[in-house]
Amino acid sequence: MKKLFFNERAMLTAIILNAVVIFALYFPELRNNDWLLLLDHAFLLFFVVELIVKLVVLKPKAYFAKGWNRFDFIVVVGSLPVLLEGFMSVPEGASLLILLRLFRLVRLIRFLRFIPNIGMIVSGLGRALKASVFVLIALVFLNLMLAIVTCHFYADIAPRYFGNPLVSAYSIFQMFTLEGWNDIPAAIVNNPNVPMSDTMIGMTRFYFVLIVLLGGIFGMSLANAVFIDEMMMDNNKALEDKVDRLIEEVRSLKKEG
């Protein structure tokens, strides 16, 4: 029994199966299924037993010394109120218990431990975020500036997209991502309540194309390029080390010759 609870693959399998049960519980026809609820509670009790066994075997000091154990402890203990469903009727509006059940899905993060070279990936991700931060800040300021300017000129014409600065910022970001960006200028120039001259229509289209070029083509592409370049640095470093070792071997062979 002790081997089972210390087997990471077995525990991860149990977590995945519990996630499948929770997934099934969110279908309307299965939401109050007694068997699924019972199975969900059984999984939670299984994780409680796992926690107790590890505390007894490792002792509290050694158990809480590991970050993953502290993480599991918080998730399992925080989910315990879900067991109240088995002893009392829970009203439909008891969203806290639903959130606590969902909280257990966070344990799926343990799957990351089985990904090869996860340390290098996380390290590369951290470097990429640091390197991209100034580009992202510049994009945020560009977004806010364009949102205010666009809100000033088009708030009355297209309130759905530019009615206030927050809505405008969201619409500008949508254009940065190139997701349905052409629908926005089309909604403005085709608004029957605000007829526009051909010159204004041309200027409006040019303005929004400029936004897409600045933020969507150049800005987002620059951010992606910096991010990917930093993520690939580990591979480049490994390749550079191999080249350096090869050069040293060639030099040593020349000296011997």
C-alpha positions in Angstrom: 0.0 0.0 0.0 2.9 2.3 0.9 4.5 1.7 -2.5 1.3 2.7 -4.2 1.2 6.1 -2.6 4.9 6.7 -3.3 4.5 5.7 -7.0 4.3 9.0 -8.9 2.9 7.4 -12.0 0.1 5.6 -10.1 -0.8 8.8 -8.3 -0.8 10.8 -11.5 -3.1 8.2 -13.0 -5.5 8.6 -10.1 -5.4 12.4 -10.5 -6.2 12.1 -14.3 -9.1 9.7 -13.6 -10.5 12.1 -10.9 -10.2 14.9 -13.5 -12.3 12.7 -16.0 -15.0 12.2 -13.3 -15.1 16.0 -12.6 -15.3 16.6 -16.3 -18.3 14.3 -16.6 -20.0 16.0 -13.7 -20.3 19.2 -15.7 -22.6 17.6 -18.2 -26.2 18.8 -17.3 -27.6 15.3 -17.4 -24.8 14.0 -15.1 -24.5 16.9 -12.7 -26.3 15.2 -9.9 -25.4 11.7 -10.7 -25.0 9.8 -7.4 -22.5 7.3 -8.7 -20.2 10.0 -10.1 -20.5 12.1 -6.9 -19.6 9.0 -4.9 -16.7 8.2 -7.1 -15.5 11.8 -6.8 -15.7 11.6 -3.0 -13.8 8.2 -3.1 -11.0 9.8 -5.0 -10.8 12.7 -2.5 -10.6 10.2 0.4 -7.9 8.3 -1.5 -5.9 11.5 -1.8 -6.5 12.1 2.0 -5.1 8.7 2.8 -2.1 9.4 0.5 -1.5 12.6 2.4 -1.7 10.8 5.8 0.6 7.9 4.7 3.3 10.2 3.5 3.1 12.3 6.7 3.5 9.2 8.8 6.3 7.7 6.7 8.3 10.9 5.9 7.4 12.7 9.1 6.0 16.3 8.9 9.4 18.0 8.6 10.6 15.9 5.7 7.2 15.9 4.1 6.8 19.7 4.1 10.4 20.2 3.0 9.4 19.4 -0.6 7.5 22.0 -2.6 5.3 19.4 -4.4 4.2 18.0 -1.1 3.2 21.4 0.3 1.3 22.0 -3.0 -0.6 18.6 -2.6 -1.4 19.3 1.0 -3.0 22.7 0.2 -5.0 21.3 -2.6 -6.3 18.2 -0.7 -7.1 20.0 2.5 -8.7 22.8 0.6 -11.0 20.3 -1.2 -12.2 18.6 2.0 -15.4 20.6 2.3 -16.6 18.9 -0.9 -17.3 15.8 1.3 -20.2 17.8 2.9 -22.2 16.8 -0.2 -22.4 13.3 1.2 -23.9 14.3 4.5 -26.1 17.2 3.8 -28.1 18.7 0.9 -26.1 21.4 -0.9 -28.1 24.2 -2.5 -27.6 24.9 -6.2 -26.0 28.2 -5.5 -23.2 26.7 -3.4 -20.6 27.7 -5.9 -17.8 27.5 -3.3 -18.0 23.7 -3.2 -18.0 23.6 -7.0 -14.9 25.8 -7.0 -13.2 23.5 -4.4 -13.9 20.5 -6.6 -12.3 22.3 -9.6 -9.4 23.3 -7.3 -8.3 19.6 -7.3 -7.7 19.9 -11.1 -4.7 22.0 -10.2 -2.9 18.8 -9.2 -2.7 18.0 -12.9 0.3 20.3 -12.9 2.2 17.4 -11.4 2.2 16.0 -15.0 5.0 18.6 -15.7 7.4 16.5 -13.6 7.3 13.8 -16.3 8.2 16.1 -19.2 11.8 15.6 -20.3 14.1 18.5 -19.7 11.3 20.5 -17.9 14.0 22.4 -16.0 15.5 23.7 -19.3 12.0 24.6 -20.6 11.1 26.5 -17.5 14.4 28.3 -17.4 14.0 29.2 -21.1 10.5 30.4 -20.4 11.7 32.7 -17.6 14.4 34.2 -19.8 12.0 34.7 -22.7 9.5 36.5 -20.4 12.3 38.8 -19.1 13.6 39.5 -22.6 10.1 40.2 -23.9 8.9 42.4 -21.0 10.0 45.8 -22.6 8.4 44.8 -26.0 5.2 43.9 -24.2 5.2 47.1 -22.2 5.7 49.1 -25.5 2.7 47.2 -27.0 0.5 48.0 -24.0 1.3 51.7 -24.3 0.7 51.6 -28.1 -2.6 49.8 -27.4 -3.7 52.5 -24.8 -2.6 55.4 -27.0 -4.5 54.0 -30.1 -7.5 53.1 -27.9 -7.8 56.7 -26.7 -7.3 58.2 -30.1 -9.8 55.8 -31.7 -12.3 56.3 -28.9 -12.1 60.1 -29.5 -13.0 59.8 -33.2 -15.2 56.8 -33.4 -17.0 56.5 -30.0 -20.3 57.8 -31.4 -20.0 56.0 -34.7 -19.2 52.5 -33.3 -20.0 52.5 -29.6 -19.9 48.7 -29.7 -16.2 48.7 -30.4 -15.0 52.2 -29.1 -17.7 53.4 -26.7 -15.2 53.9 -23.9 -11.4 53.6 -23.5 -11.6 50.0 -22.0 -13.8 48.7 -24.8 -11.7 50.5 -27.3 -8.5 49.0 -25.8 -10.0 45.5 -26.2 -11.0 46.2 -29.8 -7.5 47.5 -30.6 -6.0 44.4 -29.0 -8.3 42.2 -31.1 -6.9 44.0 -34.2 -3.4 43.4 -33.0 -4.2 39.6 -33.0 -5.6 39.9 -36.5 -8.8 38.2 -35.3 -11.6 39.5 -37.4 -9.9 42.9 -37.6 -11.6 43.8 -40.9 -15.1 43.6 -39.3 -14.4 46.7 -37.2 -13.7 49.2 -40.0 -16.4 47.6 -42.1 -18.9 48.2 -39.2 -17.9 51.9 -39.1 -18.0 52.7 -42.9 -21.3 50.8 -43.3 -23.1 52.4 -40.4 -26.3 53.8 -41.9 -26.8 56.2 -39.0 -23.6 58.0 -39.7 -23.0 58.5 -43.5 -19.4 59.1 -44.5 -17.9 60.6 -47.6 -15.6 58.6 -49.8 -12.6 60.5 -48.5 -13.6 59.7 -44.8 -14.1 56.1 -45.7 -10.7 55.9 -47.3 -9.0 57.6 -44.3 -10.8 55.3 -41.9 -9.7 52.2 -43.7 -6.1 53.5 -44.0 -6.1 54.3 -40.2 -7.2 50.8 -39.2 -4.8 49.2 -41.7 -2.0 51.3 -40.0 -3.1 49.9 -36.6 -2.9 46.4 -37.9 0.5 47.0 -39.4 2.0 48.7 -36.3 0.5 46.4 -33.6 -0.4 43.2 -35.4 2.3 42.7 -38.0 5.4 44.5 -36.6 4.6 44.7 -32.8 3.3 41.1 -32.2 5.9 39.7 -34.7 8.7 41.4 -32.8 7.4 40.1 -29.4 7.2 36.6 -30.8 10.7 36.8 -32.4 12.3 37.9 -29.1 10.4 35.3 -27.1 11.3 32.4 -29.4 14.9 33.5 -29.7 15.3 33.4 -25.9 13.5 30.0 -25.7 15.9 28.6 -28.3 19.0 29.9 -26.5 19.6 26.6 -24.6 19.8 24.7 -27.9 22.1 27.4 -29.4 24.3 27.2 -26.2 24.5 23.4 -26.5 25.5 23.7 -30.2 28.1 26.4 -29.4 29.6 24.1 -26.7 29.9 21.2 -29.2 31.5 23.5 -31.8 34.0 24.8 -29.2 34.9 21.2 -28.1 35.4 20.3 -31.8 37.7 23.3 -32.4 39.8 22.3 -29.3 40.1 18.7 -30.5 41.2 19.9 -34.0 43.8 22.2 -32.4 45.1 19.4 -30.2 45.4 17.1 -33.2 47.3 19.8 -35.1 49.7 20.2 -32.2 50.3 16.5 -32.0 50.9 16.4 -35.8 
